Amino acid sequence: MRVVSGMRPTGKLHLGHYFGVIRNWVELQREHQTFFFIADWHALTTAYKRTSDLQRNIREVMIDWLALGLDPERGYLFIQSKVKEHAELHLLFSMITPKSWLEWNPTYKDMKFNLLRLQDVALQFRGGLRDVVREFMNMIPYRVEDFERLEERLLDDLSDTFIAALFEGELEPELLKELNVSRRDFYDTDTYGFLGYPVLQAADILIYKGEGVPVGEDQLPHIELTREIARRFNNLYGDVFPEPSALLTETPKVPGTDGRKMSKSYNNAIFFADTREEVERKVMGMFTDPQKLRRNDPGRPNICAVFTYHRLFTGDREKVDQIEKDCRAGKLGCVECKRMVIESLESFLSPFRERRDEVKKDLRKVEEIFQEGSLRARNFALETMEEVRSAMNLK
Ligand code: SF4
């Protein structure tokens, strides 16, 4: 089977990436022809305002992919924007994709909702700002002709500044927590590129005639859309594309150090590039069962992220069972429990860390691997595009 998948370059990879994606990709590489790409154009569908970190993030992903076991000898590893034909196919697909298919995409609706929620937050904030503006107006030592109008104008300006600060990611993490918004919410997604990103995704997959796409359940609607676009193209111009299937894989959930989903934007991730000291600091600061205040208090491992880490990283099952029992019986303190999990994590992380250091020593080679992979992928894409242009009478 030909398998295609991509990953946005968000920087160094963490444990969540490994268990959610990479481990599965490494397995797939053993049995199938695989095309794995760094989706830098996709990164721009949301984070288009700040591209200063883009190249650094791509480099970190390249290093991590190689260190975590993706093998350029077994499959194609490449960078999306180095194969410009993705953009051409995206354009051609956009001609045949009804707008309604995109507007009903659940991710699009979610993101739009986030945007509205953000505007709501700004409105609430505007309420708070009114008092500040009034106080300021009362301090003005001369008579204001139209007090209300000036007040509204000042309020508008301040609210706009606040929204801009939200979108630019300039607000303090503490304030964001208080407002209950995450960095993901800041993206201004009211763009053509964001609406059309599932079409780009369809082009990414179909240009390699992908038959299988490893995805999580939340991505299923996108694969369905890819299948619909393939069907529509084949109906209009003749059979060129296969209809790819989703390869659903059960992946363990890896909580972040605060118990929420592990994510760079929540600042709760453990990265493969972290030093032992960083891992220790992060684990020692982890949230545990809030009812277990002293060593002798009985705990609830089922709600504790530290225990989830024991399940994932402490290889000895009997030891994990014992930790669970001792926690429940109030025989184990959280500090001791965390020290044990640090050791387990270190046994898991240190081989990757060493490999990462090794890969990083020759960055030129890393670049070459991905350049070479992009060239090979491009050759494949060019052949598909020949078929597409011919089917559409474009040559
Ligand atoms: S003893 Fe361990 S499993 Fe139990 S609450 Fe504390 S950290 Fe969590």
Residues whose N, C-alpha, C, O or C-beta is under 5 A from the ligand:
A	BS01	SF4	T288 D289 K292 G299 R300 P301 C304 V306 F307 C327 L332 G333 C334 C337
